[in-house]
Amino acid sequence: MADGPSVKLVGESVVITFPKEDAQGLRVALAPCPCRAPKSTATTNIRNRLSKAIGRLLSKPQ
């Protein structure tokens, strides 16, 4: 059984860890909202960067 998510500070970086089996679900959760409400460009960029980073990690050969 994998550990649950955790957050820690390493120097000036915030490090978030979560079980590998949750990675794809997190990418789905980070997908753009289909509603037409105004969105913050800054938070959209954060979601996109995090989703892409997870995708790169998942696409690496084991």
C-alpha positions in Angstrom: 0.0 0.0 0.0 1.4 3.4 -1.0 1.6 6.4 1.4 -0.9 9.1 1.0 -0.1 12.6 -0.3 2.4 14.8 1.6 3.7 18.4 1.4 7.0 19.6 2.7 9.3 22.6 2.3 12.8 21.9 0.8 14.8 25.1 0.8 12.6 27.6 -1.1 10.6 24.9 -2.9 7.4 23.3 -1.8 7.5 19.5 -2.6 4.2 17.7 -3.0 4.3 13.9 -3.1 1.5 11.5 -3.8 1.2 7.8 -4.8 2.1 7.0 -8.5 -1.3 5.4 -9.0 -3.0 8.7 -8.3 -0.9 10.6 -11.0 -3.3 10.1 -13.9 -6.3 11.0 -11.8 -4.5 14.2 -10.8 -3.9 15.1 -14.4 -7.6 14.6 -15.1 -8.5 16.8 -12.1 -6.1 19.5 -13.5 -7.8 19.6 -16.9 -9.4 22.9 -17.9 -12.8 23.5 -16.6 -15.4 23.3 -19.4 -17.5 26.1 -17.9 -17.3 29.6 -19.4 -16.6 31.4 -16.1 -13.6 33.7 -16.1 -10.3 32.0 -15.2 -7.1 33.4 -13.8 -4.3 33.1 -16.3 -1.8 32.5 -13.5 -3.7 29.6 -12.0 -4.3 28.2 -15.5 -0.5 28.3 -16.1 0.2 26.5 -12.8 -2.3 23.7 -13.6 -0.9 23.3 -17.1 2.8 23.2 -15.9 2.0 20.7 -13.2 -0.1 18.5 -15.5 2.7 18.5 -18.2 5.3 17.6 -15.6 3.3 14.7 -14.4 2.7 13.6 -18.0 6.5 13.7 -18.7 7.1 11.6 -15.6 4.5 9.0 -16.6 5.8 8.7 -20.1 9.3 7.8 -19.1 10.2 4.2 -19.6 10.3 2.2 -16.3 
